[in-house]
Amino acid sequence: MEPHTQLLAVLAAALATATWLAWRENNDRRDIALLGGVSGLLGAGAAVSAVL
């Protein structure tokens, strides 16, 4: 796996964890949606990068 793929995967995992923690603490729904959206985009980027 190339370094940029690993970086995207690690960032996606970190943001997914931050999203889960924000949801557990009952933060504003807007913040949770933003974290989840960015995490999803990074995860999708990592998947595409791994395939290509």
C-alpha positions, 0 to 999 in steps of 0.5 A, spaced: 500 500 500 502 506 498 503 512 503 498 516 501 493 511 501 495 509 508 495 516 510 487 517 507 485 511 511 488 513 518 485 520 517 478 517 515 479 512 521 481 518 526 475 522 524 470 516 524 472 515 531 472 523 533 465 522 530 463 517 534 465 520 540 462 527 538 455 523 537 456 519 544 457 526 547 451 529 544 454 534 540 450 539 535 448 534 529 451 539 524 458 538 527 457 530 527 454 530 520 460 535 518 465 530 521 461 524 518 461 527 511 469 528 511 470 522 514 466 518 509 470 522 503 476 520 506 474 513 506 472 513 499 478 517 497 482 511 500 478 506 497 479 509 490 486 510 491 487 503 493 484 500 487 488 505 482 
